[in-house]
């Protein structure tokens, strides 16, 4: 005679509005945490913790008492270890929630950020100081940030000038901007491999162009030989631009961080049309 087993989900609590809100808040916190660790070494730590959890489950099922005992002794210290290992990520998540939990960067903050960058670029151009500033759009740049020095500092003219001051420790490489923060400096970027541009552009301009070939970021580069400002985006570069043009593109970038190229972009050695960067 068949024995009917109780349905395993029969004792689960009912799905209510409060339960839905609870799930949404938990999912939001997990999502924010995953955004912070994406592209960082913390991901490998999480994989290591997951593997240890799997080994512990196997030890219980296979009745491996020695292994289970060792892992059970280490288990109470896991929470402390996670807090220590992820302290920087947790700080960033709390700071992000405190700065702009839902609304993003305000219009006033966008104008202030744009003006600080423009002041620094104007100073670089007048003094002929080489500089490379990369503004992140939708595609993350954390892989390239890992190659530089982590800053996570508020954007200011003085800080940008200190980073690219000739002879300074962070002068070589690029400064990467995420939102309203300078995330990293002295970052190494991939150089463009376009044979038509290798002989006509310097290393800094090739790096500014190369990073835009791999992501949808915006690069602003100042030549240390001529002081001229160039802008690269979507695998194209516009040379010798006026500061008003830089202001326009930076304002659009900070306002529409989700913009993407609408078509495949071809490389050209000459300056591109003004409408090339203004794609949705």
N, C-alpha and C positions, 0 to 999 in steps of 0.2 A: 504494500500500500504506500503510495507516494506521500511524503511528508512535505507540507507546504511551509517553506521558510518565510519569515517575515520580510516584507519589502524593505530594503536597506535605507530608503529615503523617507520612510513613513513618519519618522520622528523628527524630521527637519522642521525648523520653525517656519511659519508662514512668511511669504514675501510681502512686505508692507512698504509703505512710502518711506518710513524711517530706515528700513533696511536698504532701500535703494539709495537714499542719501548717504548712508554709511558707506556703501560700496563705492559710490562716486568720489567721496572724499578720499578714501583709501587709494583708489585708482589714480587720483590726481597727485597725491604725494609720491606714489611709486613712479608715476610718469616723470615728475620733476626730478626725482633722484636718478632715474635712468638717463635723462637728458644731461645731467651733470657728469655722470661717469662715462658717457659715450665717448669712445675714442681715447680713453685714459687707461692707465695701468690697473685701475681699480676693477675693471671688468675681469681681468685675469684672476684677481683675488676672489671675486665672487664665484668664478668657475671653480677655483680651488676649494672654496667652502662647500659648493654643491657636490663636488666629488667626495669630500669627507663625509657629507651627509649620506650619500649613496653607499659608501663603504660601511657606515654605521648600520644602515638598514640591512645590508647583506650580512653583516656580522650577527645581527639579531635573528634573521631568518635561518642562517646556517649554523646557529648556536656556537659561534666562535667566541667563547667566553673571554679569553685573554684580550683579543682585539676589542671586543665590546667594552670591557672594563677600562681599557686605556682611553678609548674615545669618550666614555661616560665621565671619566675624571676630567678630561679637557673641556667637556661641553659647558660647564658653568662659567668658564672664562671666555667663551666665544663672544658674548655680548660686549664685554670690555674690549676685547681685541678688535671687534668691528668698529667701535667708537673711536679707538686710537687710529686705526688704519684709514677710516673715512672721515676724519675730523675736518679736513679741508673741504671735502665735498658737502658735508653737512652744513658747514659755515656758509658756503656759497648758496645752498638751497634756502637757508633761513634768510640770508641777505636779499635774495631775489624775491622771496615772498614779502619781505618787509618793504622793499623799494617799490614794487609794482605788482601786486598779486594778480590783478586781472586786466588792468587798463593798458599795460605796456608803457613806453616812453611818452611823456606828455609833450605837447607842442612846445612849451617853454624849454623843456630839457633838450628837445631836438635842436632848437635854435642855439642854445648855449653850447651844445656839443659841436655843432657845425662851426660856430664862431671860433671856438678854441682851436679846432683843427686848421681853420683858415688862417688864423693869426700865426700859428706855427709854420705853415707852408709859406706864407708871405715872408716871414723871417728867414727861412731857409733859402728862399729864392734871392732875397736881397744880399745875403751873406755868402751865397754860393756854397751852401752846406748840403751834401748829399743826404737824401732821406727816402725811405720807402715805407709808406703807410698802407696797410691792407684793411679794408672794411668788410666784415663778414656779411653775407646775405643769408640765404636759406640753407645752403650746403655748409655744414660745419667745417671748421679749419683746425680742429684740435690735434689732428695728426701733425700738422706743421707747428703748432704751438708747443708740442712736446720737445721740438728741437731747439727751442729758445729758452728764455728765462721767464718764469711765471711772475706776473705783476699783479693782475686783478686790481688795477688802480683807476680812480676817476680820471677822465680825460681833461687835460689842462695844457695850455700852451707851454708853461714852464717845464712840465714833465716831458713833453715831446721834444722840446729844445735840449733838455738834459740828456735824453736818450741818444739823440743824433749829434750831439756835440763832438766835433772831430777829436779823436784821441780817447774818447770815453769808452768804457768797457762794453757798452751795448750799441756802439755806433754801427758796427757791421751787422747786416741782416735787416729784417723787417719788423715793424711793430704791427701787431694784429689787434684790431678793434672789434669788440663784440657789443653791440648795443651802445651803451653809454660808458663802457669800461675799456681800458687798455689791458687786454688779457695777457699779452706776452710781448717781449722784445727780443732782438737779436735772433730772430727766427730764420732758419734756412728754407728757401723756397726753391721749387724746381725751375730750371731754366727752360725757355722755349727751345724746341728742337727744329723750328722752321729754318731751313737752310737759307732762305731769302733774307732773314733778319739777323742771323748770327754775325755777319760781317758789318752790319750797319748800326747795331745797338750795343751799348755797354752791358756789363754784367747786371747792374742794378735794374736797367730797363728790361733785360731779358727775363729776370726773375719776376718783375712786375707783370709781364705778359704771360710767363709760364704758369703762374698760379691761377690766372683767369682761364687758362685752357683746361684746368682740372676742376674748377669750381665756378660758382656764379658771383664771386666776390668782386669788389671794386678796388683797384690799386692806384694810388697817387704816388708819383715818383718825382723827385727833384734832382736835377743834374748838378753835380759838384763842380763841373767844368764850366757850364754856361749859366747855371741858375734857372734854367727853364723848367717849367712844370709840365708833366705828361700824365695822362690818365689811361688806364687799361681796364677793359671789361669785355667779357664774352670772347676772349681770344683776339681782341683788336686793341690797338693803342692809338691814342690821339696825342700828338706831340705839340709842344709850345702853346699851351692853352692859357687863357686869361683866368684870373682868380674868380671872376664872375661865373665862368663855366664850371670851375671846381665847386663853387658854392651851390650852383644849381644841382649838380649831380649828387653831392653829399646830402642836400636837403631831401631830394627824391629817394635816395637810398635809405635814410633813416626813417622816412615816412612809409616806404613800401619795401619792407625787408623780404617780402615773399616774391619779388619780381624774378622772372626767369626769361632766358632767351626764347624767342618764339620760333626761331629757325636756326639751321646750321650756319655757323659763322665761318667765313673764309679769312685767311691771313692776307694782310696787305702791308707793304713797306711804307706807304704814304700815310699822312694823317687822314682819319676817317671822317665821314660826315657827322655833323652834330646830332643828327637823329639816330645814329647807330646805338647809342647808349639808352635812348629813351623808349625802349621797348617794354611792353607790359610783362 
